[in-house]
Amino acid sequence: MNKLNHVAFIMDGNGRWGQKKNKGRNFGHFKGVEVVKKIVEKSIKLKVPIITFYVFSTENWKRPKSEINFLFNLIIKYFDQELNRVVLNGIKINIIGKINILPIKIKKSLKESIKKTKKNKKIIVNLAINYGSRDEIVNACKKSKKKINLQSISKNLYTKNLPNPDILIRTGGRKRLSNFMLWQLAYTEIYFINKLWPDFKINDFEKIIIDFKRVKRNFGSI
């Protein structure tokens, strides 16, 4: 039975879900946060040590400014309301991506969440914000300087101190990685789900974990 250390999520379909409900894309993002909360709670119960959510990519800046502002304000509001609960539940928040070029308010909110949860050990929740895997790999190569090999690149990634994901779950019905963890996903078991993110249920998550634990993982061997 495979040990599960790290699950990553591409939470696709929030905007489309909101449009299908005739309530707009932002409503879909709002409802998507509820699913994130449930996944974190279930991961704690299942003793999954690390989970990663693809929140905002470097390509998402192409979206309408109003939608970007809503997303950032949604994150700020979440931590304003929930940070104490996050701390009490032993959740450690980690951010991967270029947060230093984000607007001041969200940057401050994210750094505060990192600071207040840094000693927590029950679960690590990575939020990939202003994240692009190609940029990450290029930056890792630059930091590696003259000695570029597997080890030097790996130790200069945002995830340098973390195991690579065992599972990637992408909702929304689209079968692509969208510039997410391209290096780290080399041997990850990938599950593409036809449901939009707000429709993704805990039962779906549990079924994927059960399937993963039965999969034979060869990593290039027989």
Secondary structure, 3 states (H helix, E strand, C coil): CCCCCEEEEECCCHHHHHHHCCCCHHHHHHHHHHHHHHHHHHHHHCCCCEEEEEEEEHHHHHCCHHHHHHHHHHHHHHHHHHHHHHHHCCEEEEEECCHHHCCHHHHHHHHHHHHHHCCCCCEEEEEEEEECHHHHHHHHHHHHCCCCCHHHHHCCCCCCCCCCCCEEEECCCCCCCCCCCCCCCCCCEEEECCCCHHHCCHHHHHHHHHHHHHCCCCCCCC
